[in-house]
Amino acid sequence: MVTNSLFQRTVIWKVVQNMLPGKKNDQDSGESAPSGIMWSFAAGSNLATSTRNAEKESRKNLNKFYKELRTLKTVNLAGRQFGDEGLFFLAESLAYNKSAEEVDFAGNGITAVGIEAFDGILQINTALKTLNLSGNDIGDEGAKCLSDILIENVGIQKLLLNSINIGDEGAKAISNMLKKNKSIRILQLSNNAIEYSGFVSIAEALLENNSIRSLYLNGNYGGPLGASSLARGVLGNKSLREIHLHGNGIGNEGIHELMSALSAHKGKITVVDIGNNNISPEGLRPVAEFIKRTKSLLWFSLYMNDIGDEGAEKIAEALKDNKTISTIDLGGNNIHSKGVSAIAETLKDNTVLTTLDLSYNPIGSDGVKALCDVLKFHGKIQTLKLGWCQIGVQGAEFISDCLKYNTTLSTLDLRANGLGDDGAICLARSFKIINESLTSLDLGFNEIRDDGAFALAQALKANEDLAVTSLNLGNNFFTKFGQIALSEARDHVYEMSEKEIDIYF
């Protein structure tokens, strides 16, 4: 007990030291009087008192964290900044712990030195299922140390190592660990500096690992060659279900081999994210072929590429043969009304697609009309995202008319479409018709002033049976009078029907 107490005090003092003013270097050995403020540690001084208070508070917090790790199932210690010293104290609680299954140590100033605290502990801990070390600057050395430890771990299934400043060497160490570790199902390595060599290492690990289900490599530097090498690993792996490669500069060249591998994959790929990868219409052929052939894909993202109308038409054609995709994200792809019309036509006979994201595409009012003409009576879309689509007041009229008949749409995002008061008034008219499906409407950033706010408020009062429970009106131009009118309408609905509506200003 004496030893543990001494260790704890040492750790706490090191944590507290980070809060104290730095020591001034002795630059002059002469006898001249020092200038500036002299810090005093004398008993009863302000600094001595502050130091004791800080130490007491740190001890209190560390003991609290320690207790949580010993007793709670889920422990969130993200952003507490206890550093390496604090981790050495806290890690001990995980040694023979049978309570904590999910632990979040993200953003705590942990370095490679602190990772050593897990040595001898994670090897014997079988209860911990999720470990989050994201946002700690552990670097390649820390990744190597952690990987050596996790080779013998049989409990952790979800490992989050996003933004930990690792490159190819760190990726290689983690890959070598994956060749032997059989428990990790979900691995997140997003927003690091992994390049081609690191992707090669990960691909080699995929050829030997049969337990990994989800792989996150968003925001790295794989490029075309990295994607091609990863494709070979994907092709030889049967356990992979999700692959996230957003923002890797894959391009048309890299996407060809990757999609070909996914098409030939023997397992059941359910999620693919290839957003923000410089893919143009020329790169869409293998993508469309994959969509046609897959029998398991549920969620697919092409967000922030540049497929244009030509690419949208290829995707629409592929969706005619697909019977599994429920969510597709085509946001930010320079799609105009022509491309949206092709997608809308596909929705007539599609009964599985429930979420469609077309945000950040200049589809205009003509594109919205094409969608609304179909969604009035066809399709199963439940979530429709049309933020930043330049639909204007005329587009709002088409949507208002559609909402009078549609029975499936529950979430509608219309942010930043220049609707103004006239657009808000159009949508308010549809509120007066009972719609039992629409529960969430986002009208943020639409230059709505008091007249639009008053119209929406009156519509809410006129239809207490309206299904809407969430209305976002943030970043508009109405005054406190418009806000008061909406608040009163919200209160009126609650008084009449006991239904709560969350209105965000």
Secondary structure, DSSP 8 states (H G I E B T S, - for coil): -HHHHHHHHHHHHHHHHTTS---------S-----S------TTSHHHHHHHHHHHHHHHHHHHHHHHHHH-SEEE-TT---HHHHHHHHHGGGTT-SS--EEE--SS---HHHHGGGTTTTTT--S--EEE-TT---HHHHHHHHHHHHTT--S--EEE-TTS---HHHHHHHHHHHTT-----EEE--SS---HHHHHHHHHHHHH-S---EEE-TTS--HHHHHHHHHHHHHT-SS--EEE--SS--HHHHHHHHHHHHHH-SS---EEE--SS---GGGHHHHHHHHHH-SS--EEE-TT---HHHHHHHHHHHHTT-S---EEE--SS---HHHHHHHHHHHTS-SS--EEE-TT---HHHHHHHHHHHHTTS----EEE-TT---HHHHHHHHHHHHTT-SS--EEE--SS--HHHHHHHHHHHHTS--SS--EEE-TTS---HHHHHHHHHHHHH-TT----EEE-TT----HHHHHHHHHHHHHHHHHH----EEE-
